[in-house]
Amino acid sequence: MEGNRDKVRDFVEAIRIIPQWRFYSGSKVSIGADELRIEYFFDKKPYEKPSLQTRKTSRLTITSLDNQKIDIDLLDAEVTDMGNGTTFIHGRNFDIFADS
């Protein structure tokens, strides 16, 4: 790939984070004041099923007004304090008994 130095770098960094591709060493050549050529060798990674042991798990407990508790297990949970008493919780949940 070659072109504007900043655009080439941004594109390469965006592609490098895609988990399905494995990148090997490449070369960078400056072809002008604002131009860059980058060459990489890559191939597709074999699919590996994610392991739950390597994932961060969290348990979210919600209590209703009548004191009933609901537990939800989340993968890769993120908690953000939005201010004014509001908390945003984002994560992934799965049901092993659900239809696929």
Buried (B, 14 or more C-beta within 10 A) or exposed (E): EEBEBEEBEEBBEEEEEEEEEEEEEEEEEEEEEEEBBBEBEEEEEEEEEEEEEEEEEBEBEEEEEEEEEEEEEBBEBEEEEEEEEEEEEEBEEEEEEEEE
